[in-house]
Amino acid sequence: MGEKNLARNKYPEETVNLILETAARLFINKGYEHASIQDIINNLGGLSKGAIYHHFKSKEEILVAVTNRMTEESNKLLANIKNRTDMTGKEKLKKLMTDSINRSVNDKIFAAAPNLGESPALVFSILKGTIDYTTPEYVLPIIKQGIEDGSIQTEYPDELAEFIMLVGNIWLNPMIFDDNPEDIYKKCIIYDKMLRAFGLDIIDESIFERFRSLAGLYQQNK
């Protein structure tokens, strides 16, 4: 027991990683509401409840950490695009769309076929993070740059930024709405038409097909 505690104190990052990986798997497979702290403990390979509460005060705090970890890689990609100086705002939005959907990690995520619709708390946490952090930190500055350089025309930059992110991340996500490839393709057409109403021709047929491919991967493995 003493050795376990020593190891836990010596490698706290490994303990946190194990807790978050285990919790994320349970939240996705069982649903956040149905996964208990005891369920997490039972899948930690011998770590105690004390080990969890040493790092997290509650299941809600674990949920926030899981969500942050899920969006961390995506936010790094957005930061790199936002900070580029060789592109207009509109060009950055198009690259944001293309690079986000084409990330290779998406194939692994969709092939794992998590049913996020079974965990509304997890979906809401992702949604809230998108509105409270990702959108104002990354997408809104790009749109404001586009307004300044003339590549984007809108009187509602805040609302446009939220619309782009919420539709792209939530409505077009088959892991939430269980859409088949053709449903997703039709949604992409509507999304494209709405974006073009703002003069944003930033998604094309290759993105439609990528969405359709990921939806097929999800349906095949669920």
Disulfide bonds with the S-S distance in Angstrom:
none
